Amino acid sequence: MRIVDVIIKKRDGKELTDEEIKFVIKELVDGRLESSQLGAMLMAWYFNGMNARELSVLTNTMTHSGDTLSWPDEWKPVLVDKHSTGGVGDKISLVS
């Protein structure tokens, strides 16, 4: 599979397979995707959109592309999550 073929397919408004979406993320995470290729892929997604299945596969693939943290069960009563989207105002949400 070649990244240029996946970009062209989406640029032309076609639906990507699960394998093609996973390939894009794997290439990105492994450092084999040029910034220009990433930009072209993002533009293709932006201008042609993604259906619910494509978006679900992309989200799931991104979620599982990095390290996963786990905590001991005894910490569950005291764990909270603080996350931030960054940017102006650095808004946060506290979840317990």
N, C-alpha and C positions, 0 to 999 in steps of 0.2 A: 504494500500500500504506500502511496506517495501523498504527502501533505498537499501538494499542489492540486492533485486530483480531487481531494476532499473539499478544498477551498472552491475550486471551479464548480463542483457539484452544487454546493450551497449557494454560491454566487448566482447560479442559474435557476435558483428557486426550488431545487429538489430536496427531498427529505433525506437526512443522513441516517445510516444504520447505527445500531448500538455500537458496533465494532469501530465504525469511523469516528464516532464521538469519543470513545475511549482512546482511540489512537491519537487524536488531537491532544487530549489531556496528557497522555503518556509522553508524547514528544515534548510538550511544554515542560513537564516536571523533570524530564531527563536532560533538559537543556539543549535539545536538538532542533527546536523551533526558532527560526530567525524572528526578530521583532517585526519585520515587514510581513512575514507570514502570519504571525499572530494578529497584526493589525488587519490584514486582509480577511482572516477568518472572522474576527469580531465584526467587521463591516458587513460581511455576508450575513451573519446572524442578525445584526441590527436591521439591515434593509429588507431581509426576507423572512425574518422571524423564525421562531421554533415552535413546533407543535408541542402538546403536553407531554408526549412520550420522549421527544428529543430533550426537552427541558428537564424532565425527570432523570433521564440517563446522565445528562451533563451534571446535574446537581449531585446525584449519587456518586458518580465517578470522582468529582472534585472532593466530595466529603471523604472518600476513602483513598485519596491520593497521597496523603501525608501520614505523619505519625499520629497515633491515637493514644491519648492519655487515659490511664485508669487509676482509680483510687481505692484504698482499702475500704471494705464494707463499713468498718467502724467510723469512718469519716462522714458517712452519708448524712447524719443529723446536723453536721456543722458546715457542709459544703455550700457555697453560693457561686453564682456565675456572674462575672462582670465582663461585659464586652463593650466594644466601642466601634463605631463605623469610622471614627476619625473625622477629619475635616473641621470646618469652622464650628465652633461651639463644643466640639467633642462630646456630643450627647451620649449618655450611657443609660443602660437599663440594668437594674438589679433584680435578679431572680433568685428565689430561695426554694 
